[in-house]
C-alpha cells in the first residue's frame, strides 16, 4: 500500500470547537461496494492555508469549484474565530450562503461521499488528525478516490494533492461524526440530496434576500421532485418577489392542483392576480380563501380581508386587463 503523504506542519494547528460523542463500539472500516475505479476532480482550485486557518482555505476551495471567485483572506472575517483558533461548521455554512451558494450537509456515509465525487462535487470534510486523547481538528476538501489502492485524495493544508489510505481517512473522519458538506450553485443539485433537507437548505438563502438564487434552487429541486409542495411554494413566492407574475400565477395554480382549497395559496394567488391587473379573478380567489380559512386564524383572515378590499377597490376604479380572460 502506498505511503500516506506527510501532513504539513499547519494541519495539526487548525483547531475547531465541536462536540464529539465517544462510542463503545467502533464498526469495522469497510470500503464502499459498487463504486468505480476512482475519480479525481483536477479542476478544483487550491489555496494553501495559513496557520490555524484551514476553514477559510477549505471553504474558498469548494466555493471556487462552484464558480465563485473568492480567496481565503476574504473569508477569514466571516469564518475564523481567533479565540478558538479555528472555524465552526455553522460559520462555514453561513459564509457559503452569504456568497450565494447552497451548502448541503451530507449523510455521514462513505457511499454518499463517493457519489458526490462521482457527480463532480468536491466535498468539504472535518477530520481529527490527532493521536489518542490529543485532538487536531482540520478542514480539508476531498477531490477524489482510487479504488485499486483504496486511497482518498484531498486538498489539505499546504499540500495540493494529499493522498490518504482509505482506512486512515475514515478513522480521522469518524471523530467528527463524518461531517461533510457540498457547496453548490442554485442550479446544481447534490447527487444524494433528500427532498425535505435540500428544500430546507434553500430557505436561509431566501431570508438573506438572495431571491434569484433561491428561485433557481427551488426550480432545480422541482426538476427532481416536481410535486414537492414546499419547493413549489418557495418558487412561487420568489417569482412573485422578482416581479415574474405570470410565472408565479402558474406555479400557484399548480400548487392548488396538489393542495386544493389551501387558503394561503388562494390568497397569494389573488395578490398575483391584482399585480397582473385582474381584479375579478383576484376577488374570486380572495373569496375562496375567506371561505377556506379557519376563523380562529386571525392573522390569515386579516390578510385575506385586506386582499379582498384591494380587489374590490380595483374593480371599482377600473376593469380587468384583456389578458385576464382565460
N, C-alpha and C positions, 0 to 999 in steps of 0.2 A: 504494500500500500504506500502511495507517495507520502512523503512527509508533509506535514502542515506548514504553510508559510509562517514564519515567526511574527507574532503581533508586534506592532511598533510600540515605542515607549509611551505614546499618548493614550493607547487603548485603556490601560488599567487606571488611568486618571479620570476617565469620563464617568462621573458618578451621577446617579439619579435617585430619587426617592420613590419607592414602590413597596407595597405590602405584598409579600410572597408567603403563601402558606406552605409549610412543610407537609410532606406526605409520608406515611409509614411504609407504604408500598410503592416502589417505583416500577412502572411497567417496563418490559424489555424494549430495547430500541430495535425497531423493525423497519427496513427500507420499504417505502411505498410500492405496492404492486401496480401493474398495469400502467407504468409510465414509460415514456420513450427513452431513447438513448441519452438524451440530455438536450439542453438549450443554454445559450449564453446571450444575454442582451448587450451586445458590444456597444451599442449607441448610447447606453446610459452614461450620463456625464459623471465626472469625478471631481470632488472637492476634498483636498487634504485638510483634515481638521486641525484646528489649534487645540492647545491643551484644554481639557475639560469640555470642549465644545463639539462633541460628536453629534448632538441633537441637531443644531443648525446645519451642519455639513450633510447629515443623512437626509434631512428634510429638503435641502436645496437640491440634492441628487434626485429624489423622486419628483419634485416639482419640475426640475429641468427635463426629466424624462417625459413628463406630461405636456411639455411645450411651454412652460412658464420660465422665463429667464430671470433668475434670482441668485444671489450669492449668499454664502453662509453669513457674511458680515451684515447683510441686510436683515437677517433673521434673528440675530443674537438678541436684540432688544425685545423681540416678541416671544422668544422661547427659552432663553438662558436665565437660570436663577443663580446668581452668584453665591447666595447663602447655602445652596445645596450643591454648588459646583456641577451643575448639570441641568437637564431639562426633564420635566414631567410629560407623560404622554398627553395629558389634556392640553398643555401648552402647544405641543406639536400639532395636534388636531385643530386647535383654534387658529393657529397660524396658517395652516393649509387652507382653511376656509376663508381667511382674510385675503388669500391670494387666489380666490375664485376657483378653488378646486374642491372636489368631493372626497373627503377621507372616509374610507370604509374599513372598519376593523374586521379582520378575518377570523373565522373559526380557528381555534388552536389545534391545527391538524396539518401534518406534513403533506398529505394529499392535496389539501387546499392550497398550500404554498406552491406546490409543483404545478397545479392547474393554472394559477395566476401567472407563473413564469411562462408556461406553455402559451398563454394568451398574449404574451408580450408585456406583462406588467411587472416591473421591479417591485420588490416588497421590502418595506422598512420594518426591521425587527429589533427587538430588545434582547440582549444577551447578558449573561453574567459570566465574565471571563476570570472570576476569582477562583481561589483554591480553598476548599474546606469552608471554614466559617468566614473567610475574608471575601467580601464582595467587590467586584469591579464591573459595575453596570456599564453597558456600552450599546449605543445605537449603531447599526450597520444596515446596508442595503443588499439584499440577496438579488443577484442578477443572473443566476444560472445554477445548473446542476449537471453532474455527469454520472450516468448510471453504471458505467463499466467499473471504475474505481470507487464509485459512490462518494462523490465529492460535492460540496456546496461551494459556489463561487460568490464572493462578496466584494462590494466597495466598502472598505473598512479602514478607519483611522487615516494613516498616511500611505496606505497600500492600495493602489488602484485595482489590483486583481489578487485578492486574498483567497486561497483555497483551503477549505477545512474538510477533513474526513466527516462524512455524514454523521457518524455516531458522536463525534466531538461537538459538532454543531448542535445536535439535538440536546445533548447534556447541558450546553450553555443556554440554549433557548428555553428549555423546560423550567429553568429557575425563574423566568419571567412569566410563567404560566403560558408560554408560547404566544406572547403578544406580538401581533403583526398587523400592518395596515398597508393598504394600497391607496394612492393619492392620484385621482384621475380627473380629467376634464368632464364637464357635464354631458358630453355626447358619447362618453365611453363607459360601458357597464362592466363592473368587475365580473370575471368569469364565474365566480362562485357566489354571486350576490343572492341573498334571500330577500323576497319582496318587501316584507314588513320592515326589516332592518335597513334596507337600502333607501326606501322612501323616507324613513325617519332621519336618515343621514342627510337628506336634502333640505329638510325644514330649517335647520340653523342658517343655511346659506340664504334662504328666502328672508329670514328675520334680519340678516345683516344688510339687506337691501340690494343684494345682487340678483335682481329679479330675472334678468335674462338667463343667467347661469342656472338658476333654479328651474326656469321654464324648460331649458334644454334637457336638464337631468330628469324632470318628470316625463318629458316626451320620450327620452331614452328608456326609462323604466317601462313605459307603456308599450314599447315595441316588443318587450319580452312578456309583460303581463298586461294585456290590453284591457282587462276588466278590473284592474286594481282601483277601488273606489277612492282611496286616499290620493293616489297619483293623479287620477282624473280631476279630483277637486283641486289639487295643487296646480295642475296645468291650467285649468280654467281660471283660477284666481290670478296666476301670474300673467296669463294672456290679457285678462281684464286690466290689470295694473299697467301693462305695457301698451294699452290702447288698441290691442288686437281684438276688437269687439266681435267681429264676425266669427273668428276662430273660437273665442270664449263662448259665444252662444252655442256653437256646435258641440263644444265639449260639455257644457252644462246639459244640453239636450241628451247627449249620450249618458250622462250621469242619471238623468231622470228615467231613462230606459232600464237602468240597472237598479235604481233606488226610487221607484215611483212614489210620488207624494211627499218627498222629503221637503219640509218647509224651508230649510236653509237654502237648498239648491233652487227651489222655486223663487224665493225672494231675490237671490243673487241673479237669477236669470231675468227677473223683472228689471233689476238695475241695469243689466246689459242692454235690455230692450229700450230702456229710456235713453241710454247712450247712443243707440242706433237710430233714435228718432221714431220709435214705435210705441207710443203711449197706450194704444189699445191693447196690444199684446202684453205690455208691461202690467197694465191693470188686471188683465186676466190671470197672469202668473201671481201677482200680489194677492188677488182674491183667493186663489188656490192655496197659497202659502198661509193666509189667515185661517182658512178652514182646517188646514192640516196641523197648525201649530198647537201644542198643548197650552192651555190657558195659564198654567202656573209658570210658564217660561216667560217672565215679564220682559226681559231684555229682547228676546226674539220677537215677541208680539209688538213691542215698541218699534223695533227696526222695520217690521213688516208694515206697520201703520204709517211710518214715515215714507217708505217706498210707495205705498198706495196713495198717499197725499200728493206726492210728486207726480205720480201718473195722472191723477185726476186734474191737477193744475196744468199739466202739459196738454191734456185733451181739451181743456177749456181755452187755452191760448193758441192752439193750432190744430194740426191734423197729422196723421201718420205719413211718413215718407213713402214714396211709391214702392220701394223695395220691401216694405213691411208686409205686403200682400203675398204671402207664400204659404 
